């Protein structure tokens, strides 16, 4: 018989939790603790343990997100029609949603189960029962009505899609979102020079120009003490990038990077770009088994274009992955064209979404299409 238990802190997770999720750092207690300590102020974390005969056979990460969309659309010049649409979207989806997954990172980092112990249908139904209890509890204890439920970020070959009946019964719409940009590390790339040599002349010349513009920038890996010291500057540089997005659902607090470095140690890397001892840019990485997961970054607008900071960061991420023998670089979504120019390939992803109001749910697919920014872009093919 399948049962579930809802946990409210990573400290309360069962002792066998980490044994189940060794494949994914984003599901492990150390990462979850770091996120709890430095979560965006509009996100609350919950965890669902799925049991069979009192043995933990699966789990799920759930986030309650306060989503006030009028504040999430950035102040950019838009047409009157688009402004009307944004206001409409804000009115329909304002409030609280439950996300099965991790809103702060691209990818399927929300559900896991032992397929030889519990089948997909039973697992999904058990998690769904827990979500319903959680929804009622949030209403009773916090007086917050859950407006929507989102199952986040699944590749097209994920076995979860087999259970179409579950999603139809739950009235969850399957919606295509922006792809995850992923670069497989080729076996012949024994060092970064091999990578550069595999580029066509056009993209090899582009690489050389970017490196030349790097100029006097000095790259340093930040240890825990340096992350603490640079925390205000790191946050300011992060905001320079985050505030430039047309749409965003959260903002990281200023202690976020310190918390991850404290809890994850060498599995979380921060590299700073300095000019005359001033931090002008940074990028972060999470070492996730064979995957190098690119995380948040930031840069000074004054130096971004003349020093090609962003493009050089993408190259440096690739260099780290190759030199440290990772099999895959996860560049995540957004900025697809420039990421493809260094070798990343788009991998399609979908989400499942429903509004808890039946009438609103009938038009939700259209509303989500309006929310989800569509970008026309040309995929680049930089290799010979």
C-alpha positions in Angstrom: 0.0 0.0 0.0 1.3 3.5 -1.0 1.3 6.3 1.6 2.8 9.8 1.7 4.2 12.2 4.3 4.7 15.9 3.9 7.9 17.5 5.3 8.4 21.1 6.0 12.1 21.2 6.5 15.1 19.4 4.9 16.2 18.6 8.4 13.1 16.4 8.9 13.6 14.3 5.8 13.9 10.5 6.3 17.4 9.1 6.7 17.1 7.2 3.4 16.2 10.3 1.4 19.8 11.0 0.1 20.3 7.4 -0.8 17.4 7.7 -3.2 18.6 11.0 -4.8 22.3 10.5 -5.2 21.9 11.0 -8.9 20.9 14.7 -8.6 22.4 17.3 -6.3 19.2 19.5 -6.6 17.3 16.8 -4.7 19.8 16.2 -2.0 19.3 17.5 1.5 22.4 19.8 1.5 21.2 21.7 -1.5 17.6 21.9 -0.2 18.9 23.3 3.1 20.9 25.9 1.3 17.8 26.9 -0.7 15.7 27.1 2.5 18.3 29.4 4.1 18.4 31.7 1.0 15.2 31.2 -0.9 13.5 34.0 -2.8 11.0 35.7 -0.4 8.0 34.5 -2.5 8.9 30.8 -2.4 8.1 28.3 0.4 9.5 24.8 0.3 7.7 21.5 1.0 8.8 17.9 0.5 6.7 14.8 -0.2 7.9 11.4 0.8 6.2 8.4 -1.0 6.2 5.2 0.9 5.4 1.6 0.1 5.0 -0.7 3.1 6.8 1.9 5.2 9.8 2.0 2.8 10.7 5.3 1.1 10.3 4.6 -2.7 10.0 8.1 -4.0 9.5 11.8 -3.3 8.8 15.2 -4.7 10.0 18.8 -4.2 7.1 21.2 -4.0 7.3 25.0 -3.9 4.5 27.4 -3.0 5.1 30.5 -5.1 3.5 33.9 -4.5 3.1 35.0 -8.1 2.0 38.6 -8.6 2.5 39.0 -12.3 2.1 42.7 -12.5 5.3 43.0 -10.5 7.0 40.3 -12.6 6.7 42.0 -16.0 9.7 44.3 -16.2 9.4 48.0 -17.1 9.9 47.9 -20.8 8.2 49.7 -23.6 5.3 47.7 -24.9 2.3 48.3 -27.1 -1.1 49.1 -25.5 -2.4 45.7 -26.6 0.5 43.9 -24.9 0.1 46.0 -21.8 -3.6 45.0 -21.7 -2.6 41.3 -22.1 -0.1 41.6 -19.3 -2.7 43.2 -17.0 -5.2 40.4 -17.9 -2.6 37.7 -17.2 -1.8 39.4 -13.9 -5.5 39.3 -12.8 -6.0 35.7 -13.8 -2.9 34.1 -12.2 -2.1 36.5 -9.4 -1.7 34.8 -6.0 -0.2 31.5 -5.1 0.7 28.5 -7.2 2.1 25.1 -6.3 5.1 24.0 -8.3 6.2 20.4 -8.4 9.8 21.0 -9.2 12.3 23.8 -8.7 11.3 27.2 -10.1 14.9 28.6 -9.6 16.6 26.2 -12.0 15.9 24.8 -15.4 15.2 21.0 -15.6 13.4 18.1 -14.0 14.6 18.5 -10.4 11.3 17.8 -8.7 10.2 14.2 -8.9 11.9 10.9 -8.3 10.9 7.3 -7.6 12.2 3.7 -7.8 10.6 2.3 -10.9 11.1 -1.3 -9.7 9.3 -0.5 -6.4 6.3 1.6 -7.6 4.8 2.2 -11.0 4.5 5.7 -12.5 0.7 5.8 -12.2 0.7 5.0 -8.5 3.5 7.4 -7.8 1.7 10.3 -9.6 -1.6 9.6 -7.9 0.1 9.5 -4.4 1.9 12.8 -5.0 -1.4 14.3 -6.3 -3.1 13.2 -3.1 -0.4 14.9 -1.1 -0.8 18.1 -3.2 -4.5 18.2 -2.4 -3.8 17.9 1.3 -1.1 20.6 1.0 -3.5 22.9 -0.8 -6.2 22.5 1.9 -3.6 23.0 4.6 -2.2 26.2 3.1 -5.8 27.6 2.9 -6.5 26.6 6.5 -3.3 27.8 8.1 -2.2 30.7 5.9 -5.5 31.7 4.3 -3.8 31.4 0.9 -5.8 30.0 -2.0 -3.8 28.0 -4.5 -4.6 29.4 -8.0 -2.7 27.0 -10.1 -0.6 23.8 -10.0 2.5 23.3 -12.2 4.5 20.1 -12.8 7.7 21.6 -14.1 10.2 20.8 -16.9 10.1 17.4 -18.5 12.1 16.2 -21.5 10.0 14.6 -24.2 11.4 11.2 -23.5 10.6 11.3 -19.8 8.5 8.2 -18.7 6.1 10.5 -16.9 4.3 11.2 -20.3 3.1 7.6 -20.6 0.5 8.4 -18.0 -1.7 10.6 -20.2 -4.7 9.4 -18.3 -3.5 10.9 -15.1 -2.9 14.3 -16.6 -6.3 14.3 -18.4 -8.1 13.3 -15.2 -6.3 16.1 -13.3 -7.1 18.5 -16.1 -3.5 19.4 -16.5 -2.5 20.9 -19.8 0.7 19.8 -21.5 2.5 23.0 -22.7 5.8 23.4 -24.6 8.2 25.9 -23.0 11.6 27.2 -24.0 14.2 24.4 -24.5 17.0 23.5 -22.3 20.3 24.3 -24.0 22.7 21.4 -23.5 26.1 20.7 -24.9 27.5 17.1 -24.9 31.2 17.0 -24.3 32.8 15.1 -27.2 35.2 12.2 -26.4 37.8 13.7 -28.7 38.0 16.9 -26.6 40.9 15.9 -24.3 41.6 19.5 -23.6 40.1 22.9 -24.4 42.4 23.3 -27.4 40.7 20.3 -29.0 37.3 22.1 -28.6 38.6 25.3 -30.2 40.1 23.2 -33.0 36.8 21.6 -33.7 35.1 24.9 -34.4 34.7 26.1 -38.0 36.8 29.1 -39.1 33.9 31.5 -38.6 33.4 30.5 -35.0 37.1 30.0 -34.2 37.7 33.6 -35.3 34.8 34.6 -33.1 36.3 32.8 -30.2 39.7 34.6 -30.8 38.0 38.0 -31.0 36.2 37.4 -27.7 39.4 36.3 -25.9 41.2 39.4 -27.3 38.5 41.7 -25.9 38.9 40.0 -22.5 41.9 42.3 -22.2 43.2 42.7 -18.6 40.4 40.8 -16.9 41.7 38.4 -14.2 39.6 35.3 -13.4 39.6 34.0 -9.8 37.6 31.2 -8.1 36.0 32.6 -5.0 36.3 30.6 -1.8 33.7 30.8 1.1 35.4 33.8 2.7 35.6 35.7 -0.7 32.0 34.9 -1.4 31.0 36.4 1.9 33.1 39.5 1.4 31.8 40.0 -2.2 28.2 39.2 -1.4 26.8 42.7 -1.9 28.7 43.1 -5.2 27.7 39.7 -6.4 24.0 40.5 -5.8 24.3 43.8 -7.5 25.8 42.2 -10.6 23.2 39.4 -10.5 20.4 42.1 -10.4 21.9 43.8 -13.4 21.1 40.7 -15.4 17.9 39.6 -13.7 16.3 43.1 -14.0 17.0 43.1 -17.7 14.7 40.1 -18.2 11.3 40.9 -19.6 9.6 38.4 -17.2 10.8 36.9 -14.0 9.1 35.0 -11.2 11.5 35.6 -8.4 14.6 37.4 -7.1 17.4 35.7 -5.2 18.3 37.2 -1.8 21.8 38.7 -1.3 22.9 35.7 0.8 22.0 33.1 -1.8 25.4 32.4 -3.3 27.0 32.3 0.2 24.5 29.8 1.4 25.1 27.5 -1.5 28.9 27.7 -1.1 28.5 27.1 2.7 26.4 24.0 2.2 27.7 22.5 -1.0 31.4 23.3 -0.7 33.4 22.2 -3.8 30.2 21.1 -5.5 29.3 24.8 -6.0 31.8 27.0 -7.9 31.9 30.8 -8.3 34.3 32.4 -10.6 34.8 36.2 -10.5 36.0 38.4 -13.3 38.2 41.3 -12.0 39.6 44.5 -13.5 42.0 46.4 -11.2 40.7 44.4 -8.2 37.1 45.3 -8.9 34.6 42.5 -9.5 32.9 43.2 -12.9 31.3 39.8 -13.5 30.9 36.3 -12.2 29.3 33.0 -13.1 28.4 30.0 -11.0 28.4 26.2 -11.5 26.9 23.2 -9.8 28.7 19.9 -10.2 26.0 17.4 -10.6 27.6 14.0 -11.2 28.5 13.9 -14.9 26.5 17.1 -15.6 28.0 20.5 -15.2 25.0 22.7 -14.4 25.5 26.4 -15.2 23.7 28.5 -12.6 23.2 32.2 -12.1 25.6 34.9 -13.3 26.0 38.6 -13.3 28.0 41.4 -14.9 28.6 45.1 -14.9 26.8 46.7 -17.9 29.8 49.0 -18.5 32.1 46.0 -19.3 29.6 43.5 -20.8 29.9 44.6 -24.4 33.5 46.0 -24.7 34.9 42.9 -22.9 32.4 40.4 -24.3 31.8 39.1 -20.7 28.8 36.9 -21.4 30.3 35.1 -24.4 33.6 34.6 -22.6 31.7 33.1 -19.6 30.1 30.6 -21.9 33.5 29.6 -23.2 34.9 29.4 -19.7 32.1 27.1 -18.7 32.9 24.9 -21.6 36.6 24.9 -20.7 35.9 23.9 -17.1 33.7 21.0 -18.2 36.2 19.7 -20.7 39.2 20.0 -18.4 37.3 18.3 -15.5 35.9 15.5 -17.6 32.2 16.2 -17.4 30.0 14.5 -20.0 27.4 17.3 -20.4 27.1 21.0 -20.0 23.7 22.2 -19.1 23.4 25.8 -20.2 19.7 26.0 -19.3 17.2 28.2 -21.1 17.2 31.8 -22.4 19.8 33.3 -24.7 19.4 30.3 -27.0 21.2 31.7 -30.0 24.4 32.8 -28.3 24.5 29.5 -26.4 24.1 27.5 -29.6 27.0 29.5 -31.0 29.4 27.8 -28.5 27.9 24.4 -29.3 24.8 24.0 -27.1 21.8 22.2 -28.6 18.2 22.8 -27.8 16.4 20.0 -26.1 12.6 20.4 -25.9 10.8 20.6 -22.6 7.2 20.7 -21.5 5.3 21.5 -18.3 1.9 20.4 -17.1 -0.3 23.2 -15.7 -3.8 23.8 -14.5 -5.8 26.5 -12.9 -7.9 25.5 -9.9 -10.8 27.4 -11.2 -12.6 25.3 -13.8 -13.6 28.3 -16.0 -10.1 29.8 -15.9 -8.6 26.4 -16.7 -10.4 26.3 -20.0 -8.5 29.4 -21.2 -5.3 28.6 -19.3 -3.4 27.3 -22.3 -3.8 30.6 -24.2 -2.9 32.6 -21.1 0.3 30.5 -20.5 1.2 31.1 -24.2 1.0 34.8 -23.5 3.1 34.5 -20.3 5.8 32.3 -21.9 8.0 34.6 -24.1 8.3 33.3 -27.6 11.6 34.0 -29.2 12.5 33.6 -32.9 16.1 32.6 -33.1 18.5 30.9 -35.5 20.3 27.9 -34.1 24.0 28.1 -34.8 26.2 25.1 -35.8 29.7 26.1 -34.8 31.5 22.7 -35.3 33.1 21.3 -38.5 
